[in-house]
Amino acid sequence: MTEKYLTTGDFSKLCKVNKQTIIYYDQIGLLTPAYRNQKGYRFYSFRQLEVFNVIYLLKELGMSLEEIKSYMEQKSPELFHSLMIEQKEKVRTKKRMLDHLEMMMDVKINLLEEAEEIDFHQVSFLYLSESFLYLSPNITDINDDDFAKVVTQFINTLNEQNLDTGFQIGGMTLHEQVVKGEYTNYSYLYMKQLEQRKSQPFFKIAAGMYAVGYHLGKEDTIHVTYERLFSEIRRNHYEIGDYIMEEYIYDGLVKSGEDHYITKILVQLK
């Protein structure tokens, strides 16, 4: 042998995998040793590291060993080029997905950090800048069966079109329901958006004054919080605007038991 060869153990260390992986790849005909001596011991060329790296890359991208072996049996420069182009697009897609997941995590982290500074017993009057919501179809007075269908379609759309921004799904109630005391007869479900997309029919939340209050506990007592909130609105000489929005600050994901849930209520003001 004029070329220097590596034992199976040394080659596996170079590849950063265990020895049995290299042996198994040989057994299935995926990566055969460059040389085998009279005793049957396997020896590999360091140049075979590139072959292993491609196998590892394709495996990480979701190709099965059987699919990789099929490629290796009919490999050519043209086929390899085509395969790399195809797999590169998969990497781009996966990267976009990971970037989106990171953005969602940032939103949730920021919401939790902001919640630590909130006095949940305080009613605040704040000027809020313009923002955008993705709305469900109208669900006012909808029955349970139809509601389940709307929720399912709404969530599917959020996922399919990358509209899930990490915010809680909220409920919007229009003025006419609110004045009748139908506080949880929501007109729409919504998801806050970080930016407006021209291809999507987003609802624009107008910039202006909003009353912000918090309900602690179960939904069946939320009317008490609304009455307190409306009393503060009147005392500060405001009127209820066109819509009210509800969204969880703390729910079953971070709190045990509905008694500890916290709902944020935003009332548009006139």
C-alpha positions in Angstrom: 0.0 0.0 0.0 1.5 3.3 -1.1 -1.4 5.4 0.2 -1.9 5.7 3.9 -5.2 4.2 5.2 -7.2 4.6 8.3 -8.6 1.8 10.4 -12.4 1.6 10.9 -11.9 3.1 14.4 -9.7 5.9 13.2 -12.0 6.7 10.3 -15.1 6.7 12.6 -13.4 9.2 14.9 -12.6 11.4 11.8 -16.3 11.2 10.9 -17.4 11.9 14.5 -19.6 8.8 14.7 -19.3 5.5 16.4 -17.5 2.6 14.8 -20.6 0.5 14.4 -22.1 3.2 12.1 -19.2 2.9 9.7 -19.4 -0.9 9.8 -23.2 -0.8 9.1 -22.8 1.5 6.1 -20.4 -1.1 4.7 -22.8 -3.9 5.4 -25.6 -2.2 3.5 -23.3 -1.2 0.6 -23.5 2.5 1.3 -19.8 3.2 2.1 -17.5 0.4 1.4 -13.9 0.5 2.7 -11.1 1.5 0.2 -9.1 -1.5 1.2 -9.7 -4.8 3.1 -6.7 -6.9 4.1 -6.3 -10.6 4.0 -7.8 -10.9 7.5 -10.9 -9.0 6.5 -10.0 -5.8 8.4 -11.5 -2.6 6.9 -9.3 0.3 5.9 -10.5 3.7 4.7 -9.0 6.6 2.8 -9.2 10.0 4.3 -10.7 11.1 1.0 -13.8 9.0 1.8 -14.6 11.6 4.5 -16.2 13.7 1.7 -18.4 10.7 0.8 -19.4 10.3 4.4 -20.1 14.0 4.8 -22.5 13.9 1.8 -24.3 10.8 3.3 -24.6 12.6 6.6 -25.9 15.8 4.9 -28.5 13.9 2.9 -29.6 12.0 6.0 -29.9 15.2 8.0 -32.1 16.6 5.3 -34.5 13.7 5.7 -33.4 11.2 3.0 -33.5 7.6 4.1 -30.4 5.4 3.9 -32.2 3.4 1.2 -32.7 6.6 -0.9 -29.1 7.7 -0.4 -27.9 4.2 -1.5 -30.1 4.4 -4.6 -28.4 7.7 -5.5 -24.9 6.3 -4.8 -25.6 3.4 -7.2 -26.4 5.7 -10.1 -24.3 8.8 -9.2 -23.0 11.2 -11.8 -22.0 14.8 -11.8 -25.3 15.8 -13.4 -27.4 13.8 -10.8 -25.3 15.2 -7.9 -25.8 18.8 -9.1 -29.6 18.2 -9.4 -29.7 16.6 -6.0 -27.8 19.5 -4.4 -30.1 22.1 -6.0 -33.1 20.1 -4.7 -31.7 19.7 -1.2 -30.6 23.4 -1.0 -34.3 24.4 -1.6 -35.3 22.1 1.3 -32.7 23.8 3.5 -34.1 27.2 2.6 -37.6 26.1 3.4 -36.4 24.7 6.7 -34.5 27.9 7.5 -37.6 30.0 6.9 -39.5 27.7 9.2 -36.9 28.0 11.9 -36.7 31.8 11.5 -40.5 31.9 12.0 -40.3 29.7 15.1 -37.6 31.9 16.5 -39.8 35.0 15.9 -42.8 33.3 17.7 -40.5 32.4 20.7 -39.4 36.1 20.9 -43.0 37.2 21.0 -43.9 34.8 23.8 -40.7 35.7 25.8 -41.5 39.5 25.4 -45.1 39.0 26.5 -44.1 37.1 29.6 -41.4 39.7 30.5 -43.9 42.5 30.0 -46.5 40.8 32.1 -44.1 40.8 35.1 -44.3 44.6 35.2 -48.1 44.8 35.0 -50.4 45.7 38.0 -53.3 43.4 37.1 -55.7 45.3 39.4 -55.1 48.6 37.7 -57.2 50.1 34.8 -55.1 52.1 32.5 -55.8 54.6 29.7 -53.2 54.3 27.0 -52.6 55.7 23.5 -52.0 52.7 21.3 -50.4 53.0 17.8 -51.9 51.4 14.7 -51.7 47.6 14.5 -53.1 44.8 12.4 -55.1 41.7 13.1 -55.9 38.6 11.1 -59.6 37.9 11.7 -61.7 34.8 11.5 -65.1 34.8 9.8 -67.9 36.4 11.9 -68.9 34.1 14.8 -71.6 36.2 16.4 -74.4 33.9 17.8 -72.7 30.9 16.1 -73.7 27.4 17.3 -71.1 25.0 18.8 -70.8 22.8 15.8 -70.2 25.7 13.4 -67.8 27.4 16.0 -65.7 24.2 16.0 -65.4 24.4 12.2 -64.5 28.1 12.2 -61.8 27.6 14.9 -60.3 24.6 13.0 -60.2 26.5 9.7 -58.8 29.6 11.4 -56.0 27.7 13.0 -55.3 25.8 9.8 -55.0 29.1 7.9 -52.7 30.6 10.5 -50.4 27.6 10.2 -50.6 27.2 6.4 -49.9 30.8 5.6 -47.4 31.5 8.4 -49.8 33.9 10.2 -49.2 32.4 13.6 -47.1 35.1 15.2 -46.8 33.6 18.7 -49.5 35.9 20.2 -52.5 34.4 21.9 -55.6 33.9 19.8 -57.9 36.7 21.0 -61.7 37.4 20.8 -63.1 40.6 19.4 -66.6 41.8 20.5 -68.4 44.5 18.6 -70.1 47.5 20.3 -73.6 46.1 19.8 -72.9 43.0 21.7 -71.1 44.8 24.5 -73.9 47.3 25.2 -76.3 44.3 25.6 -74.0 42.7 28.2 -73.0 39.9 25.8 -69.3 40.2 26.7 -68.3 36.8 25.5 -70.5 36.6 22.4 -67.4 37.3 20.3 -67.8 38.6 16.7 -64.3 37.4 15.6 -61.3 35.5 16.6 -58.0 37.3 15.9 -54.3 36.9 15.8 -52.0 40.0 16.1 -49.7 40.5 13.2 -46.2 42.1 13.3 -46.7 43.5 9.8 -49.3 44.0 7.2 -49.1 41.7 4.1 -50.7 43.1 1.0 -52.0 39.6 0.1 -54.0 39.2 3.3 -57.3 40.9 4.4 -56.1 42.3 7.7 -58.2 44.3 10.1 -56.5 47.6 11.0 -56.7 48.6 14.7 -56.9 52.3 14.7 -54.4 54.4 16.6 -56.1 56.1 19.6 -57.0 55.9 23.2 -57.8 52.5 24.8 -58.9 51.4 28.3 -56.9 48.4 29.4 -58.0 46.2 32.3 -57.4 42.6 33.5 -59.7 39.9 34.6 -58.4 37.4 37.1 -60.1 34.0 37.2 -62.7 32.1 35.3 -64.7 33.4 32.4 -68.0 33.1 34.3 -67.2 36.1 36.5 -65.8 38.3 33.7 -68.9 40.5 33.7 -67.8 41.9 37.1 -64.5 43.0 35.5 -66.3 44.6 32.6 -68.6 46.5 34.9 -65.6 47.8 36.8 -63.8 48.7 33.6 -66.9 50.5 32.1 -67.3 52.5 35.4 -63.7 53.7 35.1 -64.3 54.6 31.5 -67.3 56.8 32.4 -65.5 58.3 35.3 -62.8 59.5 33.0 -65.3 60.9 30.5 -64.8 58.5 27.7 -67.3 56.4 25.7 -67.0 52.8 24.5 -65.8 52.6 20.9 -66.6 50.2 18.1 -64.9 47.1 19.5 -63.4 45.3 22.5 -60.6 42.8 22.4 -59.8 40.0 24.9 -56.6 37.9 25.1 -55.0 35.7 27.7 -51.9 36.9 29.5 -51.7 33.8 31.6 -53.6 30.6 30.7 -53.2 26.8 31.1 -49.7 26.9 29.5 -48.2 28.8 32.4 -50.8 28.6 35.2 -52.5 25.7 37.0 -56.2 26.1 37.2 -58.6 28.6 35.7 -58.8 30.6 39.0 -55.3 31.8 38.1 -55.9 32.7 34.5 -55.5 36.4 33.5 -57.4 37.9 30.6 -56.4 41.3 29.1 -59.3 43.5 28.0 -58.7 46.4 25.6 -61.6 48.8 25.0 -61.5 51.2 22.1 -62.6 54.6 23.3 -64.3 57.6 21.8 
